[in-house]
Amino acid sequence: MSVFADLVQQLADLLHPLFGASAAAAAIVLFTAFVRLLVHPLSRAAARGQKARAELQPKIAELRKKHGKNPEKLQRAVLDLHAEEKVSPLSGCLPSLFQLPAFFLLYHLFSNTTIGGEANELLTHQLFAVPLGARWADALGDGGVFGGAGLVYVGLFVVVTGVAAFNYRRTKRMMAANPAVPVADGEPVPGMGAVGKVMPFMSFFTLFTVAVVPLAAALYVVTSTTWSAVERAVLYR
């Protein structure tokens, strides 16, 4: 934690001539971009994996017809098919999993008042006069929604809502273009109807995350979510 805190502080010092009191916030955005660049090869692999999995759907539908009454045999057959075609069913999860450590580091870094037995100086940094360790509840108690701190969060919520709406429309289009493959006699894959209804709304859950974590972690989430939306639009076009 102390090593990571020193890195953030040094990066903030480098950016101070450009961003002044908001240098630490700029450092977090830059750090997030660096993490996303590191994860980008995994994102590209996930995109290739999703396209490959889509191509396997007709074969998986045939396996469901053949082993529909034997779930264990069906599961083994599907796994064998993925192994034979060299397609990992978990590749789409890797980009998110590799980002979690960076998010939790920022969360804990701006949630603790002390680091290494000393006062956490990073908590003195601000974004437009809002402490990076503050949460939305703190902003509501300091001027309300349209107070200085509240407006910073309103800006973050607007960005997240815009990205979520973009992802919603894009997900709806993708699901319409790639409907669930029938099992037999026109019957849809069990459970896919419910998944199809919930999936487009998943991006809006980010609003809750932004509201409950420290502002520094919220900046990471907003930056990463925006990056992800642009990246997926390019990779999955």
Steps between C-alpha positions, in 0.01 A plus 500: 500500500773748594691430177187555294421816696848633422451428129168686492653791693800521265276492195283773653812710561596464133153608386466785750629771261219410258211416733579680824291382796334233284833338406430185705164456323679535165757247621220249572354549152846452347560194717167354386594554136832324564321202657261481206791505256656207685170311490430585134658178362261302721210710372598421142522130588156523666356653182644220290369249753148643487495480122629142515237406761229647278619277218474197731135560587357273223723213619401562862134494397557158344660380824196622695274302272717193545568521875214718620382238751847447645634834637835355612569342162390821327739705713792267422416508130486882494834526683654247261372704205658817637829316556490349150436840341754665738238745628504596868153554650658729764703728273237776520543522880877549500512877426269575793680262736841652427367849576361412843834527686554856371147600603532353850841663546348840428198424715710410804755774433232769525300329775777483761606799708846351557745313278806329642431653839500856363222739403364439151598820320312396188175577682595868485472496119181620334306516178340843463526548879345156570728267704595186307413294807144637517189311396169609349336490844758753617419722202128485581575608855714790378273717289270234356473384140564845356773602740862512385574138595159383381556646152825305464304181558223616269766533229624146568145362496431674168808342344415154637137529387610603152740206476238263640241620247754449220573146626127432538425586137805310379416189703141503376622518140748216553240278665253570222762415238608185688188349658518190719534182294191275536538164671236319303166566337553873534536487881748757635794412721370474861571816699610706200179703504571631851866561419402689187274732700760575770819518294441841333452663842824371656695817418261711710615313814821705476300796634467321834875432515583865433261608775645283779879498446751781572523764227845372396360151438198653326736678260662167424160339433378785278824513299518123461131470405534771236815339363328161491202637305724652233724194490210256459341716232824472301582134570147365453399706199 
